[in-house]
């Protein structure tokens, strides 16, 4: 499994990338996409929606089931990745490029794990 060092991770298997302007991108980890299976549909929030750390903000549908995706931070959705609506399989193909949303006015990042911490956490799940 691949866990890029420049990202932070939530126990619910989302990643967070902080951008220079203080906004963050949010997506799901390699571990999560692998566990979910082949994704065929994604339901995203709207720009302007408020997201809350630990609460669902999107859902993904795989050939197995529909699963909630939890927000690793609190804030306001600045932008969504509309490309995922037409190509949800890109989450499986490149989970660290297929971001779900960009969030501004971000709070709640203190509990996020480094790549090394997340890698150790994932080992406890298998």
Backbone atoms as SQL, in Angstrom:
CREATE TABLE atoms (id INTEGER PRIMARY KEY, chain TEXT, resi INTEGER, resn TEXT, atom TEXT, x REAL, y REAL, z REAL);
INSERT INTO atoms VALUES
  (1, 'A', 1, 'UNK', 'N', 0.838, -1.191, 0.000),
  (2, 'A', 1, 'UNK', 'CA', 0.000, 0.000, 0.000),
  (3, 'A', 1, 'UNK', 'C', 0.876, 1.246, 0.000),
  (4, 'A', 2, 'UNK', 'N', 0.332, 2.266, -0.564),
  (5, 'A', 2, 'UNK', 'CA', 1.056, 3.515, -0.742),
  (6, 'A', 2, 'UNK', 'C', 0.419, 4.605, 0.118),
  (7, 'A', 3, 'UNK', 'N', 1.217, 5.261, 0.979),
  (8, 'A', 3, 'UNK', 'CA', 0.724, 6.349, 1.829),
  (9, 'A', 3, 'UNK', 'C', 1.678, 7.539, 1.700),
  (10, 'A', 4, 'UNK', 'N', 1.384, 8.470, 0.767),
  (11, 'A', 4, 'UNK', 'CA', 2.293, 9.604, 0.568),
  (12, 'A', 4, 'UNK', 'C', 2.566, 10.385, 1.846),
  (13, 'A', 5, 'UNK', 'N', 3.835, 10.763, 2.013),
  (14, 'A', 5, 'UNK', 'CA', 4.309, 11.443, 3.223),
  (15, 'A', 5, 'UNK', 'C', 3.743, 12.851, 3.391),
  (16, 'A', 6, 'UNK', 'N', 3.372, 13.504, 2.282),
  (17, 'A', 6, 'UNK', 'CA', 2.924, 14.898, 2.368),
  (18, 'A', 6, 'UNK', 'C', 1.448, 15.030, 2.746),
  (19, 'A', 7, 'UNK', 'N', 0.790, 13.909, 3.010),
  (20, 'A', 7, 'UNK', 'CA', -0.627, 13.917, 3.374),
  (21, 'A', 7, 'UNK', 'C', -0.800, 13.570, 4.843),
  (22, 'A', 8, 'UNK', 'N', -1.957, 13.942, 5.385),
  (23, 'A', 8, 'UNK', 'CA', -2.372, 13.527, 6.723),
  (24, 'A', 8, 'UNK', 'C', -3.559, 12.586, 6.535),
  (25, 'A', 9, 'UNK', 'N', -3.799, 11.718, 7.526),
  (26, 'A', 9, 'UNK', 'CA', -4.805, 10.669, 7.372),
  (27, 'A', 9, 'UNK', 'C', -5.731, 10.598, 8.577),
  (28, 'A', 10, 'UNK', 'N', -6.989, 10.221, 8.299),
  (29, 'A', 10, 'UNK', 'CA', -7.974, 10.013, 9.356),
  (30, 'A', 10, 'UNK', 'C', -8.158, 8.515, 9.574),
  (31, 'A', 11, 'UNK', 'N', -8.605, 8.146, 10.781),
  (32, 'A', 11, 'UNK', 'CA', -8.848, 6.721, 11.066),
  (33, 'A', 11, 'UNK', 'C', -9.940, 6.145, 10.179),
  (34, 'A', 12, 'UNK', 'N', -10.789, 7.015, 9.612),
  (35, 'A', 12, 'UNK', 'CA', -11.849, 6.554, 8.707),
  (36, 'A', 12, 'UNK', 'C', -11.339, 6.437, 7.260),
  (37, 'A', 13, 'UNK', 'N', -10.014, 6.560, 7.066),
  (38, 'A', 13, 'UNK', 'CA', -9.318, 6.276, 5.800),
  (39, 'A', 13, 'UNK', 'C', -9.451, 7.358, 4.729),
  (40, 'A', 14, 'UNK', 'N', -9.643, 8.602, 5.155),
  (41, 'A', 14, 'UNK', 'CA', -9.567, 9.718, 4.221),
  (42, 'A', 14, 'UNK', 'C', -8.204, 10.378, 4.362),
  (43, 'A', 15, 'UNK', 'N', -7.767, 11.015, 3.288),
  (44, 'A', 15, 'UNK', 'CA', -6.514, 11.782, 3.345),
  (45, 'A', 15, 'UNK', 'C', -6.812, 13.265, 3.202),
  (46, 'A', 16, 'UNK', 'N', -5.882, 14.068, 3.717),
  (47, 'A', 16, 'UNK', 'CA', -5.991, 15.526, 3.676),
  (48, 'A', 16, 'UNK', 'C', -4.666, 16.086, 3.163),
  (49, 'A', 17, 'UNK', 'N', -4.754, 16.947, 2.171),
  (50, 'A', 17, 'UNK', 'CA', -3.565, 17.639, 1.654),
  (51, 'A', 17, 'UNK', 'C', -3.783, 19.133, 1.842),
  (52, 'A', 18, 'UNK', 'N', -2.917, 19.762, 2.628),
  (53, 'A', 18, 'UNK', 'CA', -3.018, 21.199, 2.859),
  (54, 'A', 18, 'UNK', 'C', -2.328, 21.941, 1.721),
  (55, 'A', 19, 'UNK', 'N', -3.060, 22.881, 1.119),
  (56, 'A', 19, 'UNK', 'CA', -2.538, 23.684, 0.019),
  (57, 'A', 19, 'UNK', 'C', -1.961, 24.994, 0.554),
  (58, 'A', 20, 'UNK', 'N', -1.223, 25.698, -0.283),
  (59, 'A', 20, 'UNK', 'CA', -0.530, 26.921, 0.141),
  (60, 'A', 20, 'UNK', 'C', -1.483, 27.986, 0.671),
  (61, 'A', 21, 'UNK', 'N', -2.711, 28.030, 0.152),
  (62, 'A', 21, 'UNK', 'CA', -3.657, 29.069, 0.580),
  (63, 'A', 21, 'UNK', 'C', -4.421, 28.698, 1.856),
  (64, 'A', 22, 'UNK', 'N', -4.077, 27.547, 2.460),
  (65, 'A', 22, 'UNK', 'CA', -4.734, 27.137, 3.704),
  (66, 'A', 22, 'UNK', 'C', -5.949, 26.252, 3.498),
  (67, 'A', 23, 'UNK', 'N', -6.399, 26.112, 2.242),
  (68, 'A', 23, 'UNK', 'CA', -7.479, 25.171, 1.974),
  (69, 'A', 23, 'UNK', 'C', -6.898, 23.762, 1.969),
  (70, 'A', 24, 'UNK', 'N', -7.761, 22.766, 2.013),
  (71, 'A', 24, 'UNK', 'CA', -7.299, 21.379, 1.963),
  (72, 'A', 24, 'UNK', 'C', -8.081, 20.606, 0.914),
  (73, 'A', 25, 'UNK', 'N', -7.412, 19.634, 0.321),
  (74, 'A', 25, 'UNK', 'CA', -8.074, 18.652, -0.535),
  (75, 'A', 25, 'UNK', 'C', -8.336, 17.420, 0.311),
  (76, 'A', 26, 'UNK', 'N', -9.453, 16.753, 0.040),
  (77, 'A', 26, 'UNK', 'CA', -9.831, 15.546, 0.784),
  (78, 'A', 26, 'UNK', 'C', -10.124, 14.433, -0.216),
  (79, 'A', 27, 'UNK', 'N', -9.593, 13.245, 0.073),
  (80, 'A', 27, 'UNK', 'CA', -9.873, 12.071, -0.744),
  (81, 'A', 27, 'UNK', 'C', -9.842, 10.831, 0.126),
  (82, 'A', 28, 'UNK', 'N', -9.907, 9.665, -0.505),
  (83, 'A', 28, 'UNK', 'CA', -9.826, 8.421, 0.262),
  (84, 'A', 28, 'UNK', 'C', -8.486, 7.746, -0.005),
  (85, 'A', 29, 'UNK', 'N', -7.998, 7.040, 1.003),
  (86, 'A', 29, 'UNK', 'CA', -6.678, 6.414, 0.916),
  (87, 'A', 29, 'UNK', 'C', -6.688, 5.181, 0.009),
  (88, 'A', 30, 'UNK', 'N', -5.494, 4.757, -0.324),
  (89, 'A', 30, 'UNK', 'CA', -5.303, 3.542, -1.105),
  (90, 'A', 30, 'UNK', 'C', -5.957, 2.357, -0.374),
  (91, 'A', 31, 'UNK', 'N', -5.783, 2.314, 0.936),
  (92, 'A', 31, 'UNK', 'CA', -6.401, 1.254, 1.748),
  (93, 'A', 31, 'UNK', 'C', -7.918, 1.266, 1.567),
  (94, 'A', 32, 'UNK', 'N', -8.528, 2.455, 1.624),
  (95, 'A', 32, 'UNK', 'CA', -9.985, 2.573, 1.512),
  (96, 'A', 32, 'UNK', 'C', -10.481, 2.138, 0.139),
  (97, 'A', 33, 'UNK', 'N', -9.848, 2.636, -0.928),
  (98, 'A', 33, 'UNK', 'CA', -10.330, 2.274, -2.270),
  (99, 'A', 33, 'UNK', 'C', -10.198, 0.781, -2.501),
  (100, 'A', 34, 'UNK', 'N', -9.137, 0.169, -1.952),
  (101, 'A', 34, 'UNK', 'CA', -8.937, -1.269, -2.085),
  (102, 'A', 34, 'UNK', 'C', -10.032, -2.036, -1.347),
  (103, 'A', 35, 'UNK', 'N', -10.388, -1.574, -0.153),
  (104, 'A', 35, 'UNK', 'CA', -11.436, -2.228, 0.637),
  (105, 'A', 35, 'UNK', 'C', -12.814, -2.048, 0.005),
  (106, 'A', 36, 'UNK', 'N', -13.038, -0.915, -0.631),
  (107, 'A', 36, 'UNK', 'CA', -14.341, -0.633, -1.238),
  (108, 'A', 36, 'UNK', 'C', -14.591, -1.451, -2.496),
  (109, 'A', 37, 'UNK', 'N', -13.540, -1.740, -3.232),
  (110, 'A', 37, 'UNK', 'CA', -13.709, -2.446, -4.500),
  (111, 'A', 37, 'UNK', 'C', -13.925, -1.463, -5.639),
  (112, 'A', 38, 'UNK', 'N', -14.341, -1.974, -6.798),
  (113, 'A', 38, 'UNK', 'CA', -14.481, -1.146, -7.995),
  (114, 'A', 38, 'UNK', 'C', -15.637, -0.164, -7.837),
  (115, 'A', 39, 'UNK', 'N', -15.314, 1.120, -7.855),
  (116, 'A', 39, 'UNK', 'CA', -16.319, 2.153, -7.657),
  (117, 'A', 39, 'UNK', 'C', -17.035, 2.467, -8.962),
  (118, 'A', 40, 'UNK', 'N', -18.370, 2.572, -8.878),
  (119, 'A', 40, 'UNK', 'CA', -19.186, 2.814, -10.068),
  (120, 'A', 40, 'UNK', 'C', -19.990, 4.113, -9.967),
  (121, 'A', 41, 'UNK', 'N', -20.039, 4.718, -8.778),
  (122, 'A', 41, 'UNK', 'CA', -20.810, 5.956, -8.597),
  (123, 'A', 41, 'UNK', 'C', -20.282, 6.699, -7.384),
  (124, 'A', 42, 'UNK', 'N', -20.303, 8.027, -7.459),
  (125, 'A', 42, 'UNK', 'CA', -19.924, 8.849, -6.309),
  (126, 'A', 42, 'UNK', 'C', -20.933, 9.982, -6.185),
  (127, 'A', 43, 'UNK', 'N', -21.329, 10.266, -4.963),
  (128, 'A', 43, 'UNK', 'CA', -22.265, 11.344, -4.652),
  (129, 'A', 43, 'UNK', 'C', -21.506, 12.359, -3.809),
  (130, 'A', 44, 'UNK', 'N', -21.332, 13.582, -4.329),
  (131, 'A', 44, 'UNK', 'CA', -20.518, 14.598, -3.671),
  (132, 'A', 44, 'UNK', 'C', -21.391, 15.709, -3.086),
  (133, 'A', 45, 'UNK', 'N', -20.838, 16.463, -2.131),
  (134, 'A', 45, 'UNK', 'CA', -21.572, 17.617, -1.598),
  (135, 'A', 45, 'UNK', 'C', -21.604, 18.748, -2.633),
  (136, 'A', 46, 'UNK', 'N', -22.242, 19.843, -2.300),
  (137, 'A', 46, 'UNK', 'CA', -22.269, 21.029, -3.152),
  (138, 'A', 46, 'UNK', 'C', -21.267, 22.047, -2.618),
  (139, 'A', 47, 'UNK', 'N', -20.716, 22.876, -3.496),
  (140, 'A', 47, 'UNK', 'CA', -19.878, 23.993, -3.051),
  (141, 'A', 47, 'UNK', 'C', -20.741, 24.871, -2.141),
  (142, 'A', 48, 'UNK', 'N', -20.154, 25.299, -1.035),
  (143, 'A', 48, 'UNK', 'CA', -20.898, 26.100, -0.064),
  (144, 'A', 48, 'UNK', 'C', -21.445, 25.300, 1.099),
  (145, 'A', 49, 'UNK', 'N', -21.518, 23.971, 0.948),
  (146, 'A', 49, 'UNK', 'CA', -21.981, 23.112, 2.050),
  (147, 'A', 49, 'UNK', 'C', -20.974, 23.157, 3.196),
  (148, 'A', 50, 'UNK', 'N', -21.479, 23.041, 4.412),
  (149, 'A', 50, 'UNK', 'CA', -20.613, 22.908, 5.575),
  (150, 'A', 50, 'UNK', 'C', -20.359, 21.421, 5.799),
  (151, 'A', 51, 'UNK', 'N', -19.122, 21.056, 6.111),
  (152, 'A', 51, 'UNK', 'CA', -18.789, 19.676, 6.463),
  (153, 'A', 51, 'UNK', 'C', -18.267, 19.669, 7.893),
  (154, 'A', 52, 'UNK', 'N', -18.520, 18.568, 8.592),
  (155, 'A', 52, 'UNK', 'CA', -18.134, 18.442, 9.991),
  (156, 'A', 52, 'UNK', 'C', -17.240, 17.229, 10.162),
  (157, 'A', 53, 'UNK', 'N', -16.150, 17.423, 10.855),
  (158, 'A', 53, 'UNK', 'CA', -15.204, 16.335, 11.133),
  (159, 'A', 53, 'UNK', 'C', -15.954, 15.138, 11.699),
  (160, 'A', 54, 'UNK', 'N', -15.721, 13.949, 11.097),
  (161, 'A', 54, 'UNK', 'CA', -16.317, 12.715, 11.583),
  (162, 'A', 54, 'UNK', 'C', -17.713, 12.432, 11.054),
  (163, 'A', 55, 'UNK', 'N', -18.282, 13.373, 10.280),
  (164, 'A', 55, 'UNK', 'CA', -19.628, 13.184, 9.718),
  (165, 'A', 55, 'UNK', 'C', -19.521, 12.857, 8.220),
  (166, 'A', 56, 'UNK', 'N', -20.473, 12.058, 7.693),
  (167, 'A', 56, 'UNK', 'CA', -20.438, 11.759, 6.254),
  (168, 'A', 56, 'UNK', 'C', -20.609, 13.024, 5.409),
  (169, 'A', 57, 'UNK', 'N', -19.848, 13.127, 4.326),
  (170, 'A', 57, 'UNK', 'CA', -20.015, 14.246, 3.392),
  (171, 'A', 57, 'UNK', 'C', -20.295, 13.759, 1.973),
  (172, 'A', 58, 'UNK', 'N', -20.084, 12.486, 1.716),
  (173, 'A', 58, 'UNK', 'CA', -20.278, 11.918, 0.383),
  (174, 'A', 58, 'UNK', 'C', -20.554, 10.434, 0.548),
  (175, 'A', 59, 'UNK', 'N', -20.966, 9.815, -0.547),
  (176, 'A', 59, 'UNK', 'CA', -21.010, 8.354, -0.535),
  (177, 'A', 59, 'UNK', 'C', -20.534, 7.842, -1.877),
  (178, 'A', 60, 'UNK', 'N', -20.019, 6.629, -1.813),
  (179, 'A', 60, 'UNK', 'CA', -19.514, 5.969, -3.013),
  (180, 'A', 60, 'UNK', 'C', -20.224, 4.628, -3.142),
  (181, 'A', 61, 'UNK', 'N', -20.468, 4.244, -4.384),
  (182, 'A', 61, 'UNK', 'CA', -21.113, 2.963, -4.641),
  (183, 'A', 61, 'UNK', 'C', -20.131, 2.098, -5.407),
  (184, 'A', 62, 'UNK', 'N', -19.939, 0.891, -4.878),
  (185, 'A', 62, 'UNK', 'CA', -19.074, -0.064, -5.561),
  (186, 'A', 62, 'UNK', 'C', -19.952, -1.216, -6.023),
  (187, 'A', 63, 'UNK', 'N', -19.323, -2.184, -6.649),
  (188, 'A', 63, 'UNK', 'CA', -20.075, -3.366, -7.050),
  (189, 'A', 63, 'UNK', 'C', -20.542, -4.145, -5.817),
  (190, 'A', 64, 'UNK', 'N', -19.926, -3.869, -4.650),
  (191, 'A', 64, 'UNK', 'CA', -20.274, -4.562, -3.404),
  (192, 'A', 64, 'UNK', 'C', -21.386, -3.871, -2.624),
  (193, 'A', 65, 'UNK', 'N', -21.287, -2.529, -2.450),
  (194, 'A', 65, 'UNK', 'CA', -22.182, -1.835, -1.523),
  (195, 'A', 65, 'UNK', 'C', -22.058, -0.328, -1.699),
  (196, 'A', 66, 'UNK', 'N', -22.934, 0.399, -0.991),
  (197, 'A', 66, 'UNK', 'CA', -22.818, 1.855, -0.899),
  (198, 'A', 66, 'UNK', 'C', -22.162, 2.159, 0.446),
  (199, 'A', 67, 'UNK', 'N', -21.165, 3.038, 0.444),
  (200, 'A', 67, 'UNK', 'CA', -20.426, 3.367, 1.657),
  (201, 'A', 67, 'UNK', 'C', -20.350, 4.878, 1.826),
  (202, 'A', 68, 'UNK', 'N', -20.499, 5.316, 3.071),
  (203, 'A', 68, 'UNK', 'CA', -20.315, 6.731, 3.375),
  (204, 'A', 68, 'UNK', 'C', -18.835, 7.071, 3.367),
  (205, 'A', 69, 'UNK', 'N', -18.533, 8.322, 3.019),
  (206, 'A', 69, 'UNK', 'CA', -17.188, 8.867, 3.131),
  (207, 'A', 69, 'UNK', 'C', -17.280, 9.977, 4.178),
  (208, 'A', 70, 'UNK', 'N', -16.414, 9.909, 5.174),
  (209, 'A', 70, 'UNK', 'CA', -16.477, 10.821, 6.320),
  (210, 'A', 70, 'UNK', 'C', -15.496, 11.971, 6.158),
  (211, 'A', 71, 'UNK', 'N', -15.913, 13.148, 6.585),
  (212, 'A', 71, 'UNK', 'CA', -15.032, 14.307, 6.487),
  (213, 'A', 71, 'UNK', 'C', -13.977, 14.247, 7.588),
  (214, 'A', 72, 'UNK', 'N', -12.698, 14.324, 7.221),
  (215, 'A', 72, 'UNK', 'CA', -11.640, 14.303, 8.226),
  (216, 'A', 72, 'UNK', 'C', -11.439, 15.665, 8.898),
  (217, 'A', 73, 'UNK', 'N', -12.111, 16.701, 8.382),
  (218, 'A', 73, 'UNK', 'CA', -11.986, 18.062, 8.921),
  (219, 'A', 73, 'UNK', 'C', -13.357, 18.730, 8.910),
  (220, 'A', 74, 'UNK', 'N', -13.452, 19.857, 9.597),
  (221, 'A', 74, 'UNK', 'CA', -14.640, 20.704, 9.513),
  (222, 'A', 74, 'UNK', 'C', -14.300, 21.926, 8.671),
  (223, 'A', 75, 'UNK', 'N', -15.322, 22.467, 7.981),
  (224, 'A', 75, 'UNK', 'CA', -15.114, 23.660, 7.169),
  (225, 'A', 75, 'UNK', 'C', -16.207, 23.810, 6.138),
  (226, 'A', 76, 'UNK', 'N', -15.924, 24.621, 5.123),
  (227, 'A', 76, 'UNK', 'CA', -16.875, 24.910, 4.053),
  (228, 'A', 76, 'UNK', 'C', -16.337, 24.351, 2.743),
  (229, 'A', 77, 'UNK', 'N', -17.185, 23.654, 1.997),
  (230, 'A', 77, 'UNK', 'CA', -16.781, 23.103, 0.704),
  (231, 'A', 77, 'UNK', 'C', -16.584, 24.265, -0.274),
  (232, 'A', 78, 'UNK', 'N', -15.346, 24.440, -0.742),
  (233, 'A', 78, 'UNK', 'CA', -15.029, 25.504, -1.699),
  (234, 'A', 78, 'UNK', 'C', -15.239, 25.020, -3.127),
  (235, 'A', 79, 'UNK', 'N', -15.007, 23.723, -3.335),
  (236, 'A', 79, 'UNK', 'CA', -15.044, 23.171, -4.691),
  (237, 'A', 79, 'UNK', 'C', -15.185, 21.663, -4.576),
  (238, 'A', 80, 'UNK', 'N', -15.825, 21.053, -5.584),
  (239, 'A', 80, 'UNK', 'CA', -15.838, 19.590, -5.667),
  (240, 'A', 80, 'UNK', 'C', -15.123, 19.186, -6.951),
  (241, 'A', 81, 'UNK', 'N', -14.668, 17.952, -6.968),
  (242, 'A', 81, 'UNK', 'CA', -13.984, 17.412, -8.141),
  (243, 'A', 81, 'UNK', 'C', -15.030, 16.788, -9.054),
  (244, 'A', 82, 'UNK', 'N', -15.572, 17.606, -9.954),
  (245, 'A', 82, 'UNK', 'CA', -16.664, 17.151, -10.818),
  (246, 'A', 82, 'UNK', 'C', -16.249, 16.020, -11.747),
  (247, 'A', 83, 'UNK', 'N', -14.954, 15.873, -12.001),
  (248, 'A', 83, 'UNK', 'CA', -14.476, 14.789, -12.867),
  (249, 'A', 83, 'UNK', 'C', -14.848, 13.421, -12.290),
  (250, 'A', 84, 'UNK', 'N', -14.945, 13.325, -10.956),
  (251, 'A', 84, 'UNK', 'CA', -15.290, 12.039, -10.329),
  (252, 'A', 84, 'UNK', 'C', -16.712, 11.607, -10.664),
  (253, 'A', 85, 'UNK', 'N', -17.591, 12.565, -10.925),
  (254, 'A', 85, 'UNK', 'CA', -18.985, 12.229, -11.232),
  (255, 'A', 85, 'UNK', 'C', -19.077, 11.403, -12.514),
  (256, 'A', 86, 'UNK', 'N', -18.205, 11.714, -13.479),
  (257, 'A', 86, 'UNK', 'CA', -18.190, 10.987, -14.748),
  (258, 'A', 86, 'UNK', 'C', -17.232, 9.806, -14.748),
  (259, 'A', 87, 'UNK', 'N', -16.277, 9.813, -13.814),
  (260, 'A', 87, 'UNK', 'CA', -15.245, 8.767, -13.809),
  (261, 'A', 87, 'UNK', 'C', -14.914, 8.326, -12.379),
  (262, 'A', 88, 'UNK', 'N', -15.896, 7.735, -11.663),
  (263, 'A', 88, 'UNK', 'CA', -15.618, 7.308, -10.289),
  (264, 'A', 88, 'UNK', 'C', -14.495, 6.280, -10.193),
  (265, 'A', 89, 'UNK', 'N', -14.247, 5.551, -11.282),
  (266, 'A', 89, 'UNK', 'CA', -13.173, 4.546, -11.274),
  (267, 'A', 89, 'UNK', 'C', -11.800, 5.194, -11.089),
  (268, 'A', 90, 'UNK', 'N', -11.684, 6.497, -11.338),
  (269, 'A', 90, 'UNK', 'CA', -10.390, 7.163, -11.145),
  (270, 'A', 90, 'UNK', 'C', -9.969, 7.124, -9.674),
  (271, 'A', 91, 'UNK', 'N', -10.929, 6.972, -8.765),
  (272, 'A', 91, 'UNK', 'CA', -10.602, 6.830, -7.340),
  (273, 'A', 91, 'UNK', 'C', -9.812, 5.538, -7.122),
  (274, 'A', 92, 'UNK', 'N', -10.215, 4.469, -7.804),
  (275, 'A', 92, 'UNK', 'CA', -9.489, 3.205, -7.700),
  (276, 'A', 92, 'UNK', 'C', -8.127, 3.291, -8.376),
  (277, 'A', 93, 'UNK', 'N', -8.080, 3.981, -9.498),
  (278, 'A', 93, 'UNK', 'CA', -6.857, 4.022, -10.299),
  (279, 'A', 93, 'UNK', 'C', -5.785, 4.907, -9.674),
  (280, 'A', 94, 'UNK', 'N', -6.183, 6.038, -9.079),
  (281, 'A', 94, 'UNK', 'CA', -5.206, 6.999, -8.534),
  (282, 'A', 94, 'UNK', 'C', -5.827, 7.693, -7.316),
  (283, 'A', 95, 'UNK', 'N', -5.909, 6.981, -6.177),
  (284, 'A', 95, 'UNK', 'CA', -6.644, 7.528, -5.027),
  (285, 'A', 95, 'UNK', 'C', -6.082, 8.841, -4.479),
  (286, 'A', 96, 'UNK', 'N', -4.804, 9.121, -4.723),
  (287, 'A', 96, 'UNK', 'CA', -4.230, 10.355, -4.175),
  (288, 'A', 96, 'UNK', 'C', -4.289, 11.524, -5.161),
  (289, 'A', 97, 'UNK', 'N', -4.782, 11.259, -6.362),
  (290, 'A', 97, 'UNK', 'CA', -5.032, 12.328, -7.324),
  (291, 'A', 97, 'UNK', 'C', -6.527, 12.613, -7.432),
  (292, 'A', 98, 'UNK', 'N', -7.345, 11.624, -7.113),
  (293, 'A', 98, 'UNK', 'CA', -8.804, 11.732, -7.243),
  (294, 'A', 98, 'UNK', 'C', -9.404, 12.326, -5.967),
  (295, 'A', 99, 'UNK', 'N', -9.153, 13.624, -5.753),
  (296, 'A', 99, 'UNK', 'CA', -9.702, 14.289, -4.570),
  (297, 'A', 99, 'UNK', 'C', -11.206, 14.478, -4.722),
  (298, 'A', 100, 'UNK', 'N', -11.899, 14.484, -3.598),
  (299, 'A', 100, 'UNK', 'CA', -13.357, 14.617, -3.593),
  (300, 'A', 100, 'UNK', 'C', -13.780, 16.080, -3.478),
  (301, 'A', 101, 'UNK', 'N', -13.156, 16.793, -2.533),
  (302, 'A', 101, 'UNK', 'CA', -13.562, 18.181, -2.296),
  (303, 'A', 101, 'UNK', 'C', -12.382, 19.001, -1.808),
  (304, 'A', 102, 'UNK', 'N', -12.504, 20.312, -2.041),
  (305, 'A', 102, 'UNK', 'CA', -11.570, 21.281, -1.481),
  (306, 'A', 102, 'UNK', 'C', -12.344, 22.004, -0.386),
  (307, 'A', 103, 'UNK', 'N', -11.732, 22.124, 0.799),
  (308, 'A', 103, 'UNK', 'CA', -12.404, 22.714, 1.963),
  (309, 'A', 103, 'UNK', 'C', -11.648, 23.961, 2.401),
  (310, 'A', 104, 'UNK', 'N', -12.411, 25.031, 2.723),
  (311, 'A', 104, 'UNK', 'CA', -11.814, 26.254, 3.259),
  (312, 'A', 104, 'UNK', 'C', -12.327, 26.477, 4.679),
  (313, 'A', 105, 'UNK', 'N', -11.727, 27.419, 5.386),
  (314, 'A', 105, 'UNK', 'CA', -12.076, 27.685, 6.799),
  (315, 'A', 105, 'UNK', 'C', -11.957, 26.407, 7.621),
  (316, 'A', 106, 'UNK', 'N', -10.836, 25.737, 7.461),
  (317, 'A', 106, 'UNK', 'CA', -10.638, 24.389, 7.998),
  (318, 'A', 106, 'UNK', 'C', -10.312, 24.396, 9.488),
  (319, 'A', 107, 'UNK', 'N', -10.981, 23.517, 10.223),
  (320, 'A', 107, 'UNK', 'CA', -10.629, 23.228, 11.615),
  (321, 'A', 107, 'UNK', 'C', -10.657, 21.722, 11.799),
  (322, 'A', 108, 'UNK', 'N', -10.082, 21.250, 12.908),
  (323, 'A', 108, 'UNK', 'CA', -10.161, 19.834, 13.239),
  (324, 'A', 108, 'UNK', 'C', -9.064, 18.980, 12.650),
  (325, 'A', 109, 'UNK', 'N', -7.899, 19.580, 12.402),
  (326, 'A', 109, 'UNK', 'CA', -6.822, 18.784, 11.803),
  (327, 'A', 109, 'UNK', 'C', -5.907, 18.141, 12.840),
  (328, 'A', 110, 'UNK', 'N', -6.049, 18.495, 14.115),
  (329, 'A', 110, 'UNK', 'CA', -5.109, 18.032, 15.147),
  (330, 'A', 110, 'UNK', 'C', -5.089, 16.511, 15.294),
  (331, 'A', 111, 'UNK', 'N', -6.225, 15.848, 15.054),
  (332, 'A', 111, 'UNK', 'CA', -6.304, 14.402, 15.246),
  (333, 'A', 111, 'UNK', 'C', -5.788, 13.598, 14.060),
  (334, 'A', 112, 'UNK', 'N', -5.433, 14.264, 12.969),
  (335, 'A', 112, 'UNK', 'CA', -4.987, 13.544, 11.780),
  (336, 'A', 112, 'UNK', 'C', -3.609, 12.925, 11.997),
  (337, 'A', 113, 'UNK', 'N', -3.393, 11.785, 11.353),
  (338, 'A', 113, 'UNK', 'CA', -2.150, 11.028, 11.510),
  (339, 'A', 113, 'UNK', 'C', -1.184, 11.307, 10.370),
  (340, 'A', 114, 'UNK', 'N', 0.101, 11.180, 10.661),
  (341, 'A', 114, 'UNK', 'CA', 1.118, 11.221, 9.611),
  (342, 'A', 114, 'UNK', 'C', 1.033, 9.923, 8.813),
  (343, 'A', 115, 'UNK', 'N', 1.736, 9.883, 7.690),
  (344, 'A', 115, 'UNK', 'CA', 1.753, 8.666, 6.866),
  (345, 'A', 115, 'UNK', 'C', 2.267, 7.472, 7.674),
  (346, 'A', 116, 'UNK', 'N', 3.319, 7.672, 8.463),
  (347, 'A', 116, 'UNK', 'CA', 3.887, 6.577, 9.257),
  (348, 'A', 116, 'UNK', 'C', 2.891, 6.096, 10.310),
  (349, 'A', 117, 'UNK', 'N', 2.212, 7.035, 10.965),
  (350, 'A', 117, 'UNK', 'CA', 1.213, 6.662, 11.978),
  (351, 'A', 117, 'UNK', 'C', 0.048, 5.915, 11.338),
  (352, 'A', 118, 'UNK', 'N', -0.379, 6.387, 10.172),
  (353, 'A', 118, 'UNK', 'CA', -1.495, 5.739, 9.477),
  (354, 'A', 118, 'UNK', 'C', -1.107, 4.331, 9.019),
  (355, 'A', 119, 'UNK', 'N', 0.103, 4.192, 8.527),
  (356, 'A', 119, 'UNK', 'CA', 0.578, 2.878, 8.100),
  (357, 'A', 119, 'UNK', 'C', 0.555, 1.895, 9.268),
  (358, 'A', 120, 'UNK', 'N', 1.000, 2.346, 10.442),
  (359, 'A', 120, 'UNK', 'CA', 0.947, 1.492, 11.642),
  (360, 'A', 120, 'UNK', 'C', -0.492, 1.171, 12.026),
  (361, 'A', 121, 'UNK', 'N', -1.372, 2.163, 11.934),
  (362, 'A', 121, 'UNK', 'CA', -2.796, 1.955, 12.248),
  (363, 'A', 121, 'UNK', 'C', -3.410, 0.911, 11.313),
  (364, 'A', 122, 'UNK', 'N', -3.142, 1.015, 10.025),
  (365, 'A', 122, 'UNK', 'CA', -3.693, 0.074, 9.047),
  (366, 'A', 122, 'UNK', 'C', -3.229, -1.354, 9.347),
  (367, 'A', 123, 'UNK', 'N', -1.989, -1.507, 9.786),
  (368, 'A', 123, 'UNK', 'CA', -1.469, -2.845, 10.119),
  (369, 'A', 123, 'UNK', 'C', -2.281, -3.504, 11.224),
  (370, 'A', 124, 'UNK', 'N', -2.870, -2.704, 12.124),
  (371, 'A', 124, 'UNK', 'CA', -3.655, -3.278, 13.231),
  (372, 'A', 124, 'UNK', 'C', -5.015, -3.772, 12.759),
  (373, 'A', 125, 'UNK', 'N', -5.414, -3.416, 11.526),
  (374, 'A', 125, 'UNK', 'CA', -6.749, -3.761, 11.030),
  (375, 'A', 125, 'UNK', 'C', -6.795, -5.097, 10.313),
  (376, 'A', 126, 'UNK', 'N', -5.649, -5.573, 9.851),
  (377, 'A', 126, 'UNK', 'CA', -5.641, -6.801, 9.029),
  (378, 'A', 126, 'UNK', 'C', -5.574, -8.060, 9.877);
